[in-house]
Amino acid sequence: MKGIMYHYVRPFDPLFPNLKSLHIDDFRKQLDFFESEYGFVSKADFINSFKSGIVPNGVVLTFDDGLSCHYKYVYKELKKRDLWGVFYIPTLPFIEQKIIDVHRIHILLASNDSRKVYETIMSYLTDDMLDKKSENEFRSMVYKLQVNDNYTLLTKKTLNYFIKYEFREIIIDKVINKLIPNFEKILLNYYLTNNQIKEMHDNGMVIGSHTVSHPVLSKISKNKQFNEINDSFNYLEKIVDEFDIKTFCYPYGGFHSFDDNCEIILDSLKCSFSFNVEQRDIEKNDLLNRKQALPRYDCNQFQFGQVRELKKELI
């Protein structure tokens, strides 16, 4: 059984020419490929596997970040094919009506030259804002599966891992104010709406938690981990009325992004299962003994899952 992870799935947008998104046409082609090569696991068979230990053959589709394209393109395509998916949603955008920091970084890089973004960051960043422990710990561990130019990689590592969290929002604010005028207008169409989430849930999609603010959980205290996870579950449950399946996935993913406390918290909250990012199939041992860290592949590891080059979009 293969878990597959997606983020942005949408057509090319000239407002965000550098956005690392999977084109909707390629998504359709990849669904055709999965159908012919592996088939898809039914929701019932997937849920039953945690009790039976029987690993069904096929693909389970997961989508992170609660993006508007997940309703506009993904959900409608899945519904057309009578498929289901798991949609993991960070709740801060709904609670505070703001774009979370990880997505503000995406927008900066999608709409500007990456070198310009990185150099602007460095013009505001001072040495005391960096967490040397995190820098040493995460430098060689992150973004191994992504194809990024050097300045994009430096930008993501600096703002997602190396900077102390108390300075992160301040620095991003300064960079956005300089590079993207009228930024707040982007919020209007960036995320799913409550009504869309409810509709998706009512039509067979699974809605899961992706924390409140999308932090690297291993960088924060156990109490903050609990609040990030529990508060997100509580908010989403109000939208869908009641979880039929309670599930979670780790922001950023990979074993560096969470710790044992996270899995203990998820078990205590009666979370049915959680997804990590690990490039291998889900096996019996995962289902029975470590359901809070299920492996899943990035979609780019399979045919039709790669980001198109910009020049191809402009032909």
N, C-alpha and C positions, 0 to 999 in steps of 0.2 A: 504494500500500500504506500502510495506516495502523496505526501502533503505538498502543495505548491503555493508559494507566496507571491502575491502581486501588490503593487502600490498604484501608481498612476496608470490608468488605461483610458486613452482618449485620442482623438485626432490631433494632428499638429496644430499648435496655436501660435500665431506670429507674435503675440504679446509675450510669450515665454519660449523663445526660439531654442534655448539650451536645456529645456526641461527633459530630464531622463524619464520618459514615459514610454509605455508599450502602446503602439498604435492599435486602435480598435480593430482594424482589419487583420493585423497580425494576431491579436487575441482570438479572433474568430478562427483563424487558421490553426492556432495552437489547440483550441478546443477540438477541432476536427482531428488533429493529430493525436491528441490524448484518447479520443473516442476510438480511433482505429487501432492504436497501439496498446492501450491499457484498459479502456473503459472507465466508467466513473462509479465510485462507491456510493450506494444509497445512504441517505441519512440514517435510516433505521439500522442498517448493517454496521455503519460506523459506530453508532452509540452502543449497540449490543456487543461490539468487539471488546469493550472495556470489562465486561462481565465474563464473556465466554473465552477470551484470549484467542479467538479465531481471527486471524488477520485476513480481511477481505482483499481481493485483488482490485486494483484500480486507483483512481486519483481522487483526492479531496482538495477542493479549491478554497483558498483563504485570501482575504483582501484586507490590508492594513490601512488605518489612518482616517476612516470615515470621510473620504473625499467625495465631492459632488459627482464626479465621473462614475462612481460606483453605482449610483442610481441611474444616471442618464444613459450610460452605455452597458455596464457590466450586468446589473440586475435585469435589465430588459432583455439582454442576450441570453442569460441563464434561464429566465422565465420562458422565452421562446423555445428553448431546447428541453424544457422540463428538467432542469438541473437545479442544484442547490449550492450555496456557498456559505462560508463563515466570514462575517464582516466585523473587524476589530476596530473599536472607535474610542479615541481619547475624548474626554468629556469637557475639558476646559473651554474649548471654543463655544460650547453651548451655555456653560455657566457664566462666563465672563465676556462673551461676544468678542473674542479676539483670536487671532491666528497664533498658534503655538510656535515656540521658537524654532523647532526643527523644520517647520514648514516655511517660516520666514527665511531661513537659510536657503531652502530649496528655491524660493521665489527670487532671492537675491542672485543666486547662481544661474537661474533660468532666464533672467532678464538682463544680465550684465556680463561683461567679460570677466572670467574667473580671476585673472591676475589683478584687475582693478578692485574686485571685491576683497581679495586677500590683502592687498596693499592698504586699502582703506581700513580694514580691521586692525592691521598692525600699527597704523598711525594713531589709533586710540588705545591700544592695548599696552599695559605696563607689566613689568615682570612680576609684581606682587599679585596680579590677577590670575596667574597661572598656578595650577595645582601640580607641583613637580612629581608627586607620587603617582597621580593619574597619568601624567605624561609618560613617565617611565613604564607604567603598567600597560597602557593601551597602545603605545606607539606602533608596535609591530603586529597588533592583534586585530585591528579593525579595517573594514572595507576591502578585504581580500578578494571578495567575489565581484566587486564593482569595477567597471572600467571608467576611470576618471583621469583627467589631466592633472598635472602636479599641483596647480593652484587650487583646483576644486578639492583635491584630497587634503591639502593643507588647511583649507577653509573649514571643511567638515571636521577634521580631527581637532582643530583648535577650538571651535565653538561647541562641538558635541562632547568632547572628552577632556581636553587639556585645561580649559578655563574653569575657574571656580564658579559654581552656580550663582553665587550672589552678584557676580559681575556680568553674567552672560546676557541677560535681557538688556542691561544698560548699553553694552557694546553693540548689540544687534540694533537697538533703537537708533543709535548714532549713525550706524552704517546705512540703515534704511532711510533715515531722514536726509542723508546726503545723496543717495543713489536712486531712490524711488519716490518721487513726489506722488501725492494722493494715494498712498499705499493702502489706506483703510478701505478704499472702494473694492479692493480685491476680496475682502471678507465676504461680500454679499453672495458670491457664487463659488466659494472655495470648498465648503463642507456640505455634507448631507443636512437636511432639515429633520426636525423631530417627526414630522408627518411622513417623510420618506422612510425613515428608520422603522416606524410603526408599520407602514405598508409592506416593506420588505420582510419584516418579521412575520406578519400575518399571512404572507404568501410563501412561507417555507424556508426563508433565509434564516440563518442563525446569527444573532447579534451578540458580540462578545466585548469584553473590556480590553482596552489598550492603555490603561491607567488614566489619570486625570490630565497630566501635563506632559507625558511622554519623556520622563527622565531616564537616564541610565540608572537602573535600580540599585546596582551594586555600589554606586557612589553615594547613596543616601542611607540614613539610619533605618533601623527596623521599624520604628514608629512611623516615619515618613513613608516607607514602603507600604505599610498597612493602610495608611490614609489614601495613598495614591490608588491602591487596588480596590479597597472597600468603598470609597466614595464614588469611584467610577461605576462599580456594580450597582450601587444604590440609585444613582442618577439614571442609568440605562433601564433599570427595572421599572422605573416610573413611566418611561416612554413606551415600553412594550407590554405594560400591565403586569406581566409575570414571566420570568424566564422559563421556557420549556427545557432549555439546555444552558447551563452556566459555564462559560468558557473565557479564557484569557490568553493573550500573547504578549511576550516581552518586547518593549520598545528596543529597537536596534537589533536585538537578537544575538545569539552566540552565547557561549557559557561565560564570557567575560561580562555580560550585561546584567546578570542577576546572581544571587547567591542562595545558600540553603534556606535562609530566612524567608525568601520569596515563596519557595515551594511549601514551606510549613504554613505560611499565611494562606496560600491558596487552598491547601487541604482543610484548614480550619474554617474557611468560608464556604466549604462544600462545592468548590469549583470542580466541574466534571472532568476537564482536561485543559491543558495549556500547550501552546506551540512555542517552541524555540526556533532557531535557524541552525540547521545542521544538515549537510548535504548527504543524506542517506534515506533509505526507506524506513517506514514505521514497522517495527517488529513486535513479536509477541511480548518480549520482555518490557518494551516501552509501555504497552497497553496495561500490563499487569503490575509493573513495579515502578514505573516512573512516568506516570500520565501527565505530570505537570511540566514536562520538558520534552514533548514530542518533537522529533526531527521534522523538518520540511525543507524542500528545495526552493531556491529562488527560481522564478519562471525562466530566467535567462540561461539556465542550465539545459534547456530543452529547445528543440527546433521551433522557430518562429517566436521565441521569447526575448530576442535581443532588441535593444533600442535602435531605431532606424537612424542612419546618419542624416544630418541636416540637409546635405546636398541632395539626398534622395527625395526629401520632402518638397524641395523647391523645383524639381523637374516638372 
